């Protein structure tokens, strides 16, 4: 006797959490698979140079990246249960070691991996010192003057009121991806970040402060965003840190400023950042960022993000940096860099 065919369970769309989610078969959990593929090509000087010897680029700088993101969401008696994971894979053609003839694998990384239940978030994320006030404009070279380290393990809680008010408290480990020395915890006392924000249709204002438990120092930032029209917006941010700057020599005898804090990463006591975005057409947006810190480093970046077709954006960008930190080998130097980014998001 031939067996009866089994019923086929097709994937169901889950629109409760936005576009792209579907139910994992046999569960009430919704899943979204998304990400992007990008290619960058750049020429000119290295605007992220730390010493004078790093400035010159002998050929094109190129990088390809594939990013995969997995988002899940489901409802529980304690609120919405979510997870977010991001994997990044980078390849550049510079050549390195045994793969010199074919190009080199720059890195592969787990960028995010966190669980969120209501306002509680635990796992690998970017520091609330960066994410709560927001990133530094829609330019590619946005952190030439760095406004805090990024990746860290953390436990955070965000309170969101119904009147535009929100607050965050985050206990963090720190991470060494943006520093020259170990800035992670060396005992059981965590780094602590706290912030307050008010947002409305006109824009937002936010203040955030961080205590560096390893160095026993603190840093803070205040930011304001204003929507002038539905096409034109501006923002400005200021930062202050208590930790002193320290300098060292590399193997070539060149002096550079050591980044030895997870939060106070800019030069001198204070730094300012600002920018604007103007949606010139339905496809083209002009973005600008300016930054300056107490060590007399100045940076300016401008680009045009052009959406060729939905999901595919081409962004040409120009960056200028001038260094006047008398304690480094970059004193009196400047740099120009041009680049273009091709990105397909899905």
ABEGO torsion letter per residue (X at the ends): XBBBBBBBBBBBBBAAAEBGBBBBBGBABBBBBBEBBBBBBBBEBBAABABAAAABBABBBBBBBBBBBBBBBBBBAAEBBBBBBBBBBBBBAAEBEAAAAAEBBABBBBABBBBBBEABBBEBBBBAAAAAAEBAEBBABAAABBAEBBBBBBBBBBBBBAAGBBBBBBBBAEBAAABABBABBABABBBBBBBBBBBBAAEBBBBBBBBBAAAGBBBBBBBBBBBABAABBBBBBBBBBABBBBBBBBAAGBBBBBBABAABABBEABBBBBBBBBBABAABBBBBBBBBBAAGBBBBBBBBBBBABBGBBBBBBBBBBBBABAABAABGBBBBBBBBBBBBBX
